[in-house]
Amino acid sequence: MSDVIEYRLEGGVAVLVFDDGKANVLSGESIAALHVALDRAEKEAASVALVGRPGRFSAGFDLSVMGSNVNAMRALLRSGVELLVRLWEFPRPVLAVCTGHAVAGGAMLLLTADYRIGVEGDWKIGLNEVGIGMPLPIFAVELARARLDPRLFTQATLLGKTYDGQGAVTAGYLDEVVTAEGLLDRGMELATQAASLETSGFAPSKVRVRRPLADFVRSTLDEDMASITMPNP
């Protein structure tokens, strides 16, 4: 499908393998490729499994753009928000298969998914923006508020704490972790189970559950982007 997103249909599951050969950054290219894959999945699949490359789910937004100039940074973030909101509201079940590190925008991808399975290990999973001198965008804060354990919300956001695999389950970035050997099999098992849900029940229910946050993010997006500053060099 593209150089960074492999698409395959396995039964009713659209498997989207995100692999840019490096850190799996959210760039203009990868964001566009994910939209193309989601367009196809919406037409022919009953669920979606988003899978990272070994050791890297996603390192977040492309730092070469984020550190270039403020206009380019804000344009990339805006396109990223549009992707995240689409995943948050996607009318099919979305399963994230976290294959390793997932920081910043990568952690946000996890927060949008309906179910998140990860691999055991000493990974970095979390929102590290504050640690690199960048304020957390409104959309990241609201995703974290919706999905993370309230007791750990402050350390995960204001203190920029990242977690290993099991810690990410405790915090709320993941729902379960398994061994590396069992990750893909378990991910496909869960995605296949999700594919059995009736769309006529799932899709409108997801609108009711997810639309308020999505509407808030859209209504604050201009303000959010105007206030975002570049990360420290």
Backbone as CSV, one residue per row, in Angstrom:
resi,resn,N_x,N_y,N_z,CA_x,CA_y,CA_z,C_x,C_y,C_z
1,MET,0.832,-1.210,0.000,0.000,0.000,0.000,0.863,1.255,0.000
2,SER,1.937,1.251,0.775,2.877,2.371,0.789,4.192,1.851,1.315
3,ASP,5.192,2.722,1.348,6.488,2.313,1.875,6.490,2.191,3.386
4,VAL,5.498,2.741,4.056,5.503,2.723,5.526,4.334,1.956,6.124
5,ILE,3.277,1.726,5.372,2.119,0.991,5.873,1.848,-0.197,4.958
6,GLU,1.975,-1.397,5.513,1.567,-2.606,4.797,0.132,-2.932,5.192
7,TYR,-0.694,-3.174,4.210,-2.103,-3.489,4.460,-2.388,-4.899,3.988
8,ARG,-3.011,-5.684,4.850,-3.496,-6.993,4.417,-4.805,-7.299,5.130
9,LEU,-5.667,-8.029,4.450,-6.956,-8.413,5.011,-6.891,-9.881,5.384
10,GLU,-7.084,-10.177,6.669,-7.062,-11.553,7.167,-8.428,-11.843,7.773
11,GLY,-9.248,-12.590,7.022,-10.623,-12.774,7.446,-11.309,-11.414,7.426
12,GLY,-11.894,-11.032,8.549,-12.522,-9.723,8.621,-11.641,-8.658,9.230
13,VAL,-10.358,-8.979,9.437,-9.447,-8.045,10.117,-8.539,-7.355,9.106
14,ALA,-8.551,-6.029,9.108,-7.577,-5.256,8.337,-6.338,-5.081,9.205
15,VAL,-5.238,-5.680,8.779,-3.976,-5.592,9.520,-3.137,-4.493,8.889
16,LEU,-2.846,-3.463,9.675,-2.042,-2.337,9.213,-0.693,-2.407,9.924
17,VAL,0.349,-2.750,9.183,1.685,-2.866,9.769,2.451,-1.580,9.481
18,PHE,2.754,-0.860,10.544,3.453,0.427,10.461,4.943,0.140,10.594
19,ASP,5.687,0.372,9.523,7.130,0.083,9.538,7.836,1.000,8.551
20,ASP,8.491,2.035,9.094,9.266,2.928,8.233,10.744,2.551,8.217
21,GLY,11.068,1.409,8.846,12.452,0.952,8.883,13.287,1.633,9.934
22,LYS,12.687,2.589,10.658,13.442,3.340,11.667,12.623,3.400,12.950
23,ALA,12.145,4.585,13.285,11.467,4.780,14.574,9.950,4.842,14.449
24,ASN,9.424,4.613,13.235,7.975,4.699,13.015,7.417,6.061,13.442
25,VAL,7.952,7.108,12.824,7.510,8.449,13.178,6.219,8.799,12.456
26,LEU,5.460,9.683,13.077,4.273,10.244,12.446,4.716,11.433,11.603
27,SER,4.842,11.195,10.334,5.257,12.205,9.360,4.089,12.477,8.427
28,GLY,4.260,13.423,7.538,3.218,13.661,6.549,2.933,12.413,5.741
29,GLU,3.997,11.678,5.387,3.835,10.462,4.586,3.099,9.374,5.354
30,SER,3.505,9.112,6.591,2.880,8.014,7.330,1.445,8.347,7.715
31,ILE,1.165,9.599,8.036,-0.205,9.995,8.370,-1.108,9.820,7.153
32,ALA,-0.648,10.251,5.991,-1.441,10.085,4.766,-1.652,8.607,4.461
33,ALA,-0.619,7.800,4.640,-0.736,6.366,4.355,-1.713,5.690,5.311
34,LEU,-1.720,6.104,6.563,-2.674,5.540,7.516,-4.109,5.896,7.132
35,HIS,-4.330,7.118,6.667,-5.677,7.495,6.215,-6.120,6.625,5.034
36,VAL,-5.224,6.386,4.089,-5.560,5.549,2.935,-5.929,4.134,3.400
37,ALA,-5.147,3.607,4.336,-5.421,2.270,4.858,-6.759,2.230,5.600
38,LEU,-7.052,3.264,6.362,-8.326,3.309,7.085,-9.507,3.454,6.130
39,ASP,-9.319,4.191,5.041,-10.367,4.286,4.027,-10.726,2.891,3.510
40,ARG,-9.702,2.113,3.218,-9.927,0.768,2.691,-10.552,-0.129,3.762
41,ALA,-10.038,-0.040,4.985,-10.556,-0.873,6.068,-12.021,-0.587,6.338
42,GLU,-12.403,0.665,6.240,-13.792,1.026,6.518,-14.743,0.381,5.516
43,LYS,-14.240,0.130,4.313,-15.082,-0.459,3.263,-15.138,-1.983,3.339
44,GLU,-14.033,-2.625,3.775,-13.988,-4.079,3.606,-13.696,-4.878,4.867
45,ALA,-13.434,-4.234,5.997,-13.042,-4.967,7.200,-14.057,-4.779,8.316
46,ALA,-14.041,-5.742,9.248,-14.914,-5.662,10.419,-14.159,-5.183,11.655
47,SER,-12.831,-5.207,11.614,-12.013,-4.650,12.691,-10.651,-4.297,12.118
48,VAL,-9.874,-3.556,12.899,-8.548,-3.098,12.464,-7.527,-3.453,13.529
49,ALA,-6.384,-3.990,13.091,-5.249,-4.209,13.982,-4.089,-3.350,13.488
50,LEU,-3.664,-2.394,14.306,-2.532,-1.537,13.968,-1.305,-2.085,14.673
51,VAL,-0.330,-2.525,13.888,0.829,-3.241,14.404,2.097,-2.439,14.113
52,GLY,2.978,-2.340,15.100,4.242,-1.654,14.891,5.319,-2.584,14.359
53,ARG,6.526,-2.037,14.180,7.661,-2.871,13.799,8.322,-3.399,15.071
54,PRO,9.072,-4.471,15.010,9.678,-5.026,16.218,10.499,-3.983,16.979
55,GLY,10.152,-3.804,18.253,10.871,-2.858,19.105,10.362,-1.442,19.051
56,ARG,9.561,-1.116,18.069,9.066,0.255,17.901,7.610,0.234,17.466
57,PHE,6.734,0.692,18.330,5.369,0.936,17.877,5.345,2.278,17.154
58,SER,5.733,3.346,17.849,5.893,4.654,17.204,6.607,5.609,18.142
59,ALA,7.571,6.344,17.580,8.296,7.358,18.341,7.605,8.711,18.320
60,GLY,6.401,8.760,17.736,5.659,10.012,17.739,5.957,10.881,16.537
61,PHE,5.638,12.141,16.655,5.753,13.062,15.527,7.207,13.253,15.097
62,ASP,7.383,13.400,13.809,8.700,13.509,13.183,9.465,14.719,13.738
63,LEU,10.532,14.452,14.485,11.271,15.540,15.133,11.990,16.437,14.129
64,SER,12.281,15.920,12.933,12.922,16.780,11.932,11.976,17.892,11.491
65,VAL,10.670,17.627,11.563,9.670,18.652,11.265,9.363,19.470,12.515
66,MET,9.229,18.796,13.636,8.885,19.473,14.886,9.930,20.509,15.277
67,GLY,11.173,20.282,14.893,12.235,21.219,15.244,12.629,22.164,14.136
68,SER,11.890,22.158,13.012,12.289,22.975,11.861,11.807,24.409,11.989
69,ASN,10.494,24.606,12.026,9.929,25.937,12.260,8.515,25.761,12.784
70,VAL,8.011,26.797,13.416,6.763,26.657,14.150,5.583,26.373,13.222
71,ASN,5.582,26.942,12.030,4.460,26.705,11.124,4.421,25.260,10.642
72,ALA,5.583,24.713,10.298,5.647,23.319,9.874,5.255,22.392,11.023
73,MET,5.719,22.714,12.229,5.371,21.910,13.395,3.861,21.889,13.621
74,ARG,3.239,23.056,13.577,1.799,23.129,13.820,1.008,22.440,12.717
75,ALA,1.477,22.524,11.486,0.780,21.845,10.391,0.833,20.329,10.575
76,LEU,2.003,19.816,10.981,2.121,18.379,11.211,1.252,17.950,12.387
77,LEU,1.274,18.712,13.464,0.444,18.378,14.624,-1.035,18.381,14.262
78,ARG,-1.458,19.366,13.495,-2.873,19.434,13.113,-3.272,18.190,12.313
79,SER,-2.435,17.793,11.370,-2.765,16.602,10.591,-2.753,15.363,11.483
80,GLY,-1.869,15.362,12.476,-1.840,14.253,13.417,-3.090,14.194,14.271
81,VAL,-3.567,15.338,14.711,-4.804,15.374,15.498,-5.968,14.818,14.675
82,GLU,-6.034,15.199,13.415,-7.120,14.720,12.561,-7.084,13.197,12.446
83,LEU,-5.873,12.626,12.357,-5.750,11.170,12.322,-6.173,10.557,13.651
84,LEU,-5.705,11.127,14.753,-6.033,10.584,16.072,-7.538,10.633,16.336
85,VAL,-8.165,11.737,15.965,-9.616,11.844,16.158,-10.339,10.825,15.282
86,ARG,-9.830,10.612,14.071,-10.459,9.607,13.213,-10.364,8.213,13.841
87,LEU,-9.196,7.875,14.365,-9.043,6.584,15.026,-9.929,6.493,16.266
88,TRP,-10.020,7.569,17.017,-10.840,7.607,18.226,-12.305,7.307,17.914
89,GLU,-12.773,7.801,16.774,-14.178,7.633,16.394,-14.399,6.531,15.354
90,PHE,-13.367,5.822,14.960,-13.463,4.899,13.824,-14.604,3.910,14.047
91,PRO,-15.454,3.701,13.036,-16.677,2.906,13.239,-16.465,1.396,13.300
92,ARG,-15.242,0.937,13.254,-14.912,-0.468,13.457,-14.016,-0.568,14.698
93,PRO,-14.017,-1.698,15.387,-13.099,-1.862,16.518,-11.645,-1.716,16.066
94,VAL,-10.870,-0.964,16.834,-9.453,-0.749,16.532,-8.616,-1.350,17.653
95,LEU,-7.736,-2.270,17.291,-6.826,-2.895,18.237,-5.412,-2.426,17.938
96,ALA,-4.701,-1.949,18.949,-3.299,-1.572,18.794,-2.422,-2.702,19.304
97,VAL,-1.467,-3.120,18.482,-0.502,-4.147,18.865,0.833,-3.440,19.061
98,CYS,1.141,-3.153,20.325,2.305,-2.332,20.662,3.543,-3.222,20.749
99,THR,4.425,-3.071,19.789,5.574,-3.949,19.625,6.833,-3.467,20.335
100,GLY,6.737,-2.368,21.067,7.921,-1.841,21.752,7.682,-0.423,22.234
101,HIS,8.647,0.459,21.977,8.549,1.839,22.439,7.357,2.559,21.796
102,ALA,6.669,3.363,22.606,5.556,4.184,22.112,5.534,5.463,22.930
103,VAL,6.134,6.516,22.386,6.241,7.767,23.139,5.574,8.903,22.378
104,ALA,5.169,9.925,23.142,4.560,11.131,22.574,3.401,10.740,21.647
105,GLY,3.489,11.086,20.370,2.419,10.747,19.445,2.171,9.252,19.347
106,GLY,3.192,8.439,19.579,3.005,6.997,19.591,2.131,6.550,20.742
107,ALA,2.324,7.171,21.912,1.460,6.880,23.059,0.040,7.354,22.792
108,MET,-0.105,8.465,22.085,-1.443,8.952,21.747,-2.170,7.972,20.837
109,LEU,-1.451,7.332,19.915,-2.067,6.302,19.091,-2.651,5.196,19.967
110,LEU,-1.904,4.789,20.986,-2.411,3.766,21.901,-3.685,4.236,22.597
111,LEU,-3.692,5.496,23.006,-4.841,6.013,23.739,-6.107,6.057,22.894
112,THR,-5.972,6.114,21.574,-7.169,6.170,20.714,-7.784,4.802,20.481
113,ALA,-7.012,3.725,20.650,-7.479,2.396,20.266,-8.497,1.860,21.265
114,ASP,-9.344,0.965,20.788,-10.370,0.376,21.642,-9.784,-0.670,22.584
115,TYR,-8.755,-1.357,22.130,-8.054,-2.316,22.984,-6.588,-2.270,22.598
116,ARG,-5.698,-2.373,23.616,-4.268,-2.226,23.391,-3.539,-3.410,24.012
117,ILE,-2.812,-4.153,23.182,-1.993,-5.248,23.674,-0.534,-4.923,23.408
118,GLY,0.328,-5.199,24.389,1.737,-4.876,24.254,2.617,-6.064,24.561
119,VAL,3.903,-5.859,24.362,4.885,-6.907,24.591,5.609,-6.635,25.905
120,GLU,5.855,-7.691,26.658,6.596,-7.545,27.906,7.981,-6.987,27.611
121,GLY,8.484,-6.173,28.527,9.842,-5.683,28.338,10.044,-4.291,28.889
122,ASP,11.298,-3.868,28.870,11.686,-2.579,29.426,11.580,-1.493,28.365
123,TRP,10.337,-1.233,27.940,10.098,-0.237,26.902,9.816,1.125,27.509
124,LYS,9.819,2.148,26.689,9.367,3.476,27.099,8.020,3.730,26.442
125,ILE,6.989,3.846,27.260,5.640,4.102,26.777,5.068,5.261,27.573
126,GLY,4.722,6.351,26.884,4.156,7.474,27.606,4.314,8.801,26.891
127,LEU,3.785,9.826,27.529,3.804,11.196,27.003,5.002,11.920,27.604
128,ASN,6.042,12.104,26.811,7.286,12.689,27.320,7.482,14.147,26.909
129,GLU,6.426,14.793,26.428,6.574,16.157,25.896,7.157,17.138,26.909
130,VAL,6.658,17.113,28.135,7.138,18.077,29.136,8.643,17.936,29.331
131,GLY,9.132,16.713,29.263,10.557,16.473,29.457,11.431,17.058,28.368
132,ILE,10.872,17.306,27.178,11.663,17.908,26.099,11.280,19.376,25.891
133,GLY,10.600,19.940,26.875,10.310,21.367,26.844,9.145,21.771,25.976
134,MET,8.224,20.864,25.730,7.071,21.180,24.894,5.802,21.012,25.707
135,PRO,4.905,21.991,25.680,3.648,21.836,26.415,2.793,20.744,25.789
136,LEU,2.080,20.028,26.640,1.176,19.002,26.121,0.013,19.658,25.387
137,PRO,-0.264,19.241,24.168,-1.429,19.772,23.466,-2.724,19.373,24.175
138,ILE,-3.770,20.150,23.947,-5.057,19.880,24.571,-5.545,18.472,24.223
139,PHE,-5.366,18.083,22.961,-5.894,16.776,22.561,-5.181,15.644,23.297
140,ALA,-3.876,15.807,23.570,-3.148,14.778,24.306,-3.632,14.700,25.745
141,VAL,-3.865,15.856,26.353,-4.357,15.892,27.732,-5.714,15.203,27.835
142,GLU,-6.597,15.478,26.886,-7.944,14.913,26.965,-7.953,13.408,26.689
143,LEU,-7.099,12.952,25.779,-6.980,11.512,25.573,-6.466,10.834,26.838
144,ALA,-5.467,11.444,27.458,-4.917,10.888,28.694,-5.958,10.891,29.806
145,ARG,-6.714,11.955,29.911,-7.746,12.042,30.952,-8.806,10.940,30.759
146,ALA,-9.097,10.641,29.504,-10.137,9.660,29.211,-9.684,8.219,29.437
147,ARG,-8.385,7.940,29.227,-7.946,6.542,29.204,-7.042,6.129,30.357
148,LEU,-6.323,7.069,30.971,-5.349,6.689,31.989,-5.975,6.580,33.373
149,ASP,-5.342,5.819,34.245,-5.773,5.712,35.635,-5.698,7.105,36.269
150,PRO,-6.795,7.611,36.811,-6.786,8.963,37.391,-5.719,9.160,38.457
151,ARG,-5.341,8.103,39.165,-4.334,8.226,40.213,-2.952,8.508,39.635
152,LEU,-2.751,8.144,38.370,-1.447,8.325,37.731,-1.469,9.420,36.673
153,PHE,-2.603,10.101,36.551,-2.759,11.109,35.499,-1.718,12.225,35.607
154,THR,-1.472,12.720,36.800,-0.521,13.824,36.969,0.892,13.397,36.630
155,GLN,1.325,12.250,37.122,2.699,11.825,36.817,2.864,11.504,35.342
156,ALA,1.790,11.017,34.709,1.878,10.652,33.296,1.861,11.867,32.375
157,THR,1.291,12.968,32.836,1.189,14.162,31.994,2.172,15.243,32.458
158,LEU,1.926,15.829,33.618,2.769,16.934,34.081,4.208,16.510,34.358
159,LEU,4.403,15.292,34.820,5.752,14.828,35.151,6.389,14.020,34.025
160,GLY,5.655,13.811,32.951,6.209,13.172,31.762,6.734,11.770,31.981
161,LYS,6.149,11.019,32.896,6.663,9.684,33.205,6.367,8.706,32.074
162,THR,7.347,7.885,31.759,7.138,6.795,30.814,7.190,5.472,31.573
163,TYR,6.626,4.441,30.967,6.418,3.168,31.650,6.939,2.015,30.802
164,ASP,7.311,0.922,31.492,7.620,-0.304,30.770,6.313,-1.011,30.419
165,GLY,6.417,-2.204,29.858,5.210,-2.876,29.394,4.168,-3.075,30.476
166,GLN,4.564,-3.680,31.608,3.607,-3.930,32.670,3.157,-2.627,33.315
167,GLY,4.067,-1.675,33.455,3.699,-0.368,34.011,2.696,0.355,33.148
168,ALA,2.791,0.147,31.835,1.849,0.785,30.913,0.442,0.216,31.079
169,VAL,0.341,-1.054,31.495,-0.966,-1.619,31.808,-1.540,-0.941,33.048
170,THR,-0.716,-0.800,34.069,-1.160,-0.145,35.304,-1.603,1.288,35.039
171,ALA,-0.839,1.998,34.212,-1.156,3.404,33.933,-2.390,3.549,33.054
172,GLY,-2.602,2.603,32.133,-3.754,2.686,31.248,-3.414,2.877,29.777
173,TYR,-2.127,2.831,29.425,-1.764,2.901,28.011,-2.031,1.575,27.300
174,LEU,-1.921,0.475,28.045,-2.156,-0.858,27.505,-3.209,-1.568,28.343
175,ASP,-3.839,-2.568,27.740,-4.801,-3.392,28.457,-4.203,-4.713,28.911
176,GLU,-3.200,-5.199,28.183,-2.510,-6.419,28.599,-1.160,-6.503,27.903
177,VAL,-0.260,-7.287,28.495,1.026,-7.564,27.849,1.228,-9.065,27.782
178,VAL,1.932,-9.490,26.740,2.256,-10.901,26.551,3.709,-10.992,26.116
179,THR,4.208,-12.215,25.959,5.571,-12.396,25.484,5.688,-11.963,24.023
180,ALA,6.900,-11.648,23.609,7.129,-11.265,22.217,6.685,-12.366,21.264
181,GLU,6.913,-13.609,21.669,6.567,-14.737,20.807,5.059,-14.867,20.610
182,GLY,4.288,-14.477,21.613,2.851,-14.641,21.522,2.093,-13.397,21.106
183,LEU,2.816,-12.302,20.851,2.147,-11.010,20.646,1.233,-11.006,19.427
184,LEU,1.752,-11.376,18.280,0.943,-11.273,17.056,-0.217,-12.256,17.074
185,ASP,0.012,-13.462,17.582,-1.083,-14.427,17.655,-2.193,-13.919,18.570
186,ARG,-1.814,-13.380,19.723,-2.814,-12.852,20.644,-3.512,-11.635,20.037
187,GLY,-2.749,-10.800,19.362,-3.350,-9.636,18.721,-4.384,-10.030,17.684
188,MET,-4.071,-11.040,16.861,-5.024,-11.478,15.849,-6.231,-12.169,16.486
189,GLU,-5.996,-12.879,17.579,-7.118,-13.495,18.290,-8.105,-12.427,18.764
190,LEU,-7.582,-11.362,19.366,-8.442,-10.298,19.879,-9.122,-9.541,18.742
191,ALA,-8.377,-9.262,17.666,-8.964,-8.536,16.538,-10.049,-9.355,15.863
192,THR,-9.863,-10.666,15.796,-10.871,-11.538,15.206,-12.125,-11.574,16.079
193,GLN,-11.932,-11.623,17.386,-13.082,-11.561,18.296,-13.848,-10.255,18.103
194,ALA,-13.107,-9.155,17.997,-13.751,-7.851,17.821,-14.496,-7.769,16.498
195,ALA,-13.980,-8.473,15.490,-14.619,-8.449,14.173,-15.994,-9.107,14.188
196,SER,-16.263,-9.898,15.216,-17.557,-10.574,15.291,-18.662,-9.670,15.822
197,LEU,-18.304,-8.506,16.317,-19.311,-7.575,16.829,-20.160,-7.036,15.674
198,GLU,-21.438,-6.880,15.912,-22.320,-6.331,14.886,-22.078,-4.825,14.747
199,THR,-21.751,-4.400,13.534,-21.488,-2.980,13.285,-22.695,-2.123,13.632
200,SER,-23.883,-2.662,13.430,-25.103,-1.892,13.702,-25.239,-1.542,15.178
201,GLY,-24.599,-2.323,16.036,-24.592,-2.002,17.461,-23.350,-1.248,17.866
202,PHE,-22.195,-1.662,17.295,-20.928,-1.077,17.704,-20.783,0.380,17.273
203,ALA,-21.031,0.648,15.987,-20.750,1.979,15.447,-21.543,3.093,16.137
204,PRO,-22.869,2.977,16.294,-23.584,4.059,16.984,-23.231,4.152,18.464
205,SER,-22.900,3.017,19.073,-22.479,3.066,20.478,-21.167,3.819,20.617
206,LYS,-20.258,3.603,19.662,-18.971,4.289,19.713,-19.152,5.792,19.545
207,VAL,-20.082,6.179,18.696,-20.387,7.605,18.559,-20.801,8.188,19.908
208,ARG,-21.667,7.497,20.614,-22.158,8.003,21.895,-21.053,8.068,22.942
209,VAL,-20.165,7.082,22.906,-19.075,7.039,23.877,-17.983,8.049,23.545
210,ARG,-17.664,8.190,22.262,-16.458,8.921,21.861,-16.701,10.332,21.332
211,ARG,-17.889,10.628,20.853,-18.124,11.915,20.195,-17.879,13.133,21.089
212,PRO,-18.259,13.135,22.378,-18.039,14.353,23.177,-16.580,14.792,23.214
213,LEU,-15.656,13.857,23.417,-14.236,14.236,23.432,-13.803,14.722,22.053
214,ALA,-14.214,14.020,21.006,-13.827,14.420,19.652,-14.328,15.819,19.321
215,ASP,-15.567,16.121,19.688,-16.114,17.449,19.430,-15.344,18.520,20.193
216,PHE,-14.970,18.221,21.440,-14.199,19.184,22.228,-12.833,19.438,21.595
217,VAL,-12.175,18.376,21.162,-10.866,18.529,20.523,-10.981,19.364,19.254
218,ARG,-11.999,19.087,18.452,-12.174,19.877,17.226,-12.471,21.342,17.539
219,SER,-13.259,21.596,18.566,-13.636,22.979,18.889,-12.466,23.781,19.459
220,THR,-11.474,23.110,20.020,-10.334,23.806,20.620,-9.069,23.722,19.764
221,LEU,-9.174,23.125,18.578,-7.976,22.846,17.792,-7.234,24.103,17.367
222,ASP,-7.935,25.133,16.903,-7.261,26.356,16.481,-6.524,26.996,17.644
223,GLU,-7.193,27.095,18.777,-6.562,27.645,19.979,-5.357,26.802,20.400
224,ASP,-5.526,25.505,20.345,-4.483,24.578,20.743,-3.235,24.768,19.877
225,MET,-3.417,24.772,18.575,-2.275,24.903,17.671,-1.591,26.262,17.804
226,ALA,-2.376,27.303,18.026,-1.791,28.647,18.143,-0.922,28.789,19.386
227,SER,-1.207,27.974,20.391,-0.477,28.093,21.661,0.719,27.146,21.790
228,ILE,0.846,26.208,20.848,1.901,25.198,20.961,3.235,25.787,20.548
229,THR,4.235,25.564,21.372,5.597,26.023,21.082,6.481,24.841,20.717
230,MET,7.595,25.134,20.074,8.496,24.092,19.607,9.246,23.449,20.772
231,PRO,9.623,22.170,20.612,10.416,21.511,21.662,11.800,22.131,21.767
232,ASN,12.452,21.931,22.907,13.817,22.428,23.062,14.719,21.734,22.069
233,PRO,15.722,22.471,21.551,16.634,21.838,20.593,17.509,20.792,21.277
